[in-house]
Amino acid sequence: MWSDSILDTIGNTPLVRLLTLGRDLPCTVLAKVEFFNPGGSVKDRIGLAMIEDAEAKGQLKPGGTIIEGTSGNTGAGLAIAGIAKGYRCIFTTTDKQSPEKVDVLRALGAEVIVCPTNVAPDDPRSYYSVAARLSKEIPNSFYPNQYDHPANADAHYRTTGPELWEQTEGRITHFVAGAGTGGTISGTGRYLKEKNADVQIIGVDPYGSVYAEYWRTGEFKESEIYPYATEGVGEDILAKNMDFSLVDDYVQVDDATTMQMTRRLAREEGLFIGQSCGMAVAGALDWLEAHRSDLTDEDVVVILLPDSGFRYLSKTYNDEWMRRNGFLEAATLTARSVVADRSSDAVIAVGPESTLAQAIEAMTEHGISQVPVLEDGEVVGSLSERGVLDRLLASPDARDHAVRDAMGEPLPVVDGSVRLDELPNRLDGPTGAVLVTTEDGGFQILTRSDLISALARVSS
Ligand code: PMP
């Protein structure tokens, strides 16, 4: 049995019970795992749908060009459908999106224009405006505009909704999803509510987006809009595909919680998924916890997970990026990540045959109070300010003595993968310092004060 084309593999994604998360809740918690789509995301469903709609209406003719503003995933869906059907693709995206997404679009043969994120939607430089302008300039082109195109929500009404109804045998009671264009939540929500008006639709929004507040108050509050890191969800505009009347409740999640939950899903559930999935799960678990007393074992909750972790390797799955953005918990930070951005590649060290005068010079020049003593790449001892001082007081010509005669015990060596919450015990020695192994087989020194500053950065 084979598929006639890659397009026939879109949809019919698995519905999977979570292994541990939410297991202590009275209800069943399931995830609709959309990275099984050929372009790696839920948006494959709408790429094909918008193209077929345009073909049927004569808006897209053979040899035509598809132009769209996309955070990346819709582009992949459009590009795959474009390849199968012979259309050229030009996409605009923002510099906020992870480079992996742009690489995927280019790998699929699309031209990509990266536009600034932090400009108003009606600014001529915004990715919305550039896409709209190009669609006017380029002949025989089609601009789907996923935000407002009815085929977007319709695709979910025709596919995602019925799949969930069938996969749960009509038992679904709650559907939880983030919204960007709103196509997923509105199309799926409309279908499910038509089947059973009691199905609860829970929206999840990143702080910085205007949606949750708009749903609560009906007011478009500019003051709610500010930059956030979570990609693909939340908006600074009201998309026509977003039907707020279908949403029964809205929860908001901050970036750090989203990123940490994304990583937990990979580690604890084996679900290597993207940021908006972490956001949806964090929001869902929050909401379910708050409504625990209303839930029973009859309740079947579905959380939609839009895309794959491969799109975020340089971000959420990169310790450095997580640390720089203050998204890491101490428990997930490693010793190596603390010393990784030192300006000097190699640890400042002295050899056993160096003189104390040379060691003093190195310590003064680099403003450090202790140096490891290395011989042929091995740690053989350490020299502290206190050790040097004792020597100088005891003997006037100590400056010419070899380090070997003045050095103390070597600093403990700690593997770079040791977590920060395990470090205080290792730093208990009299020197208050350890040597951390680096990826190139070398060492970096890590002191108590390094640990304190790293933890201060994490919690700030
Ligand atoms: N998550 C990601 C990663 C996305 O790219 C998108 C689409 N922008 C969404 C969620 C939201 O889906 P929708 O546009 O259907 O609301």
Boltz pocket constraint, residues with backbone or C-beta under 6 A from the ligand:
constraints:
  - pocket:
      binder: B
      contacts: [[A, 43], [A, 71], [A, 72], [A, 73], [A, 74], [A, 178], [A, 179], [A, 180], [A, 181], [A, 182], [A, 183], [A, 184], [A, 185], [A, 231], [A, 232], [A, 233], [A, 274], [A, 276], [A, 277], [A, 306], [A, 307]]
      max_distance: 6.0
